[in-house]
Amino acid sequence: MQKLRAEVNRLKQEEANSRILLLLHPFVGSELLRLFQSGVNEQDIIAISELFKADSRIGINIKEDVAFTKDIILAQQQGANDRLSG
């Protein structure tokens, strides 16, 4: 049981460190903050990331999907704004 608790604590610390590193990166950090402030949550970002991973595994050119992905993000942001104002 102690080993599991130690592993959970280690993973929590690793997650916190990873977040800090991402936020410190000049481009990624500012974009993540902008997304969070727009109401996009971590799960939304993970889902979009998974779309990119799936695209690359099946051989679709990710650059061709950028406009589509931006539309998804904008739709999610709009939904978040609607939830906040509604």
RAJODA-V580134 format. One line per field, one symbol per residue. ss: DSSP state (2 for helix, 1 for strand, 0 for the rest). phi: phi as a letter, one per 30 degrees, with the letter a starting at -180 (. if undefined). psi: psi as a letter, one per 30 degrees, with the letter a starting at -180 (. if undefined). Layout:
BEGIN
ss: ???
phi: ???
psi: ???
END
This chain:
BEGIN
ss: 02222222222222222222222202222222222220000222222222222222220002222222222222222222222220
phi: .ddddddddddddddddddddddddeddedddddddddjdcdddddddedddddeddcidddedcddddddddddddddddddddc
psi: eeeeeeeeeeeeeeeeeeeeeeffkeeeeeeeeeeeffgkleeeeeeeeeeeeeeeeggkjeefgeeeeeeeeeeeeeeeeeeef.
END
